[in-house]
Amino acid sequence: MNYGALETIAQSMPRLADTERRIAEFVQASPQKVLHLNIAELARQAGTSSAAVVRFCKRIGAEGYSDFKLWLAKDVYQGWNEKYLPDLGLESQTPASKAIHDMAEAVRRTMSALAATLSPQAVEEAAERIRTAAMTALFGVGASGLVAADFHQKLSRIGLPSSYLFDTHAQITASCALRPQDIAFVISYSGETDAMIEVADQAKARGCFLIAMTMAGTNRLCGRADLALSIPAVERVYRSAAELSRLSQLAAIDILFNVIISYDIDGAIAALERSMQATHGF
């Protein structure tokens, strides 16, 4: 793979079979679109078969379809770091049975990866710091914002002071008013969201202890954190939806919350009972 994928395809055209040439022409006409398609959908749209796509990939020097898409993505998104390249596999008219099976398998793999990645020591330290902090300020946008809101709701139910604001600018503003006795808990799968980096910088400037829940590996947020809760890199940053990353973050929050509750089970039960009675009228 000394050349780009598109250049290699152009050079290979004379020796491609008819079905392979149809695939090549489709890729040349819509390279960005191809990055969103799984192998069956590419075959369907190019008027060939999945087997022909596999043969095409091997004919031009790729090991398989995933390898080909990564090679092509580097052509389409020149200069991008690999973790930001698309990781998509869309297919038209996907049967519900297949969608259920595929997602269940993906969730199983994600939970296994989380168990191997998330540090028990980090979880225990985070739980102790949150339990004893004056307040835990939660930050996150997009799918990570939903995770932050979920944690805010959980902490509120057991009476631990916390805050979360949905608006991104409001979050940045709130980070400017933090106190040294507060915890800043920033959730960002990529660890590279500019708004969350600004929040982290403001929190550090206020003297806060910074906990980051982010993708395992090196990123700007992790580099600023006093404590990192590492989430497995189960998806690229560029994806159709934050499905597996969101699930791993929610599961990590549940784990952390269970450890927090374990410090004061009687108090947690009493608080949960009060909120249940207040919200459900019994």
Helices and strands as residue ranges (DSSP letters): H 5-12, G 13-15, H 18-29, H 31-34, H 39-46, H 50-59, H 65-76, G 82-84, H 96-117, H 120-132, E 136-139, H 143-157, E 162-163, H 168-175, E 183-188, H 194-205, E 209-215, H 220-224, E 227-231, H 243-262, H 265-280
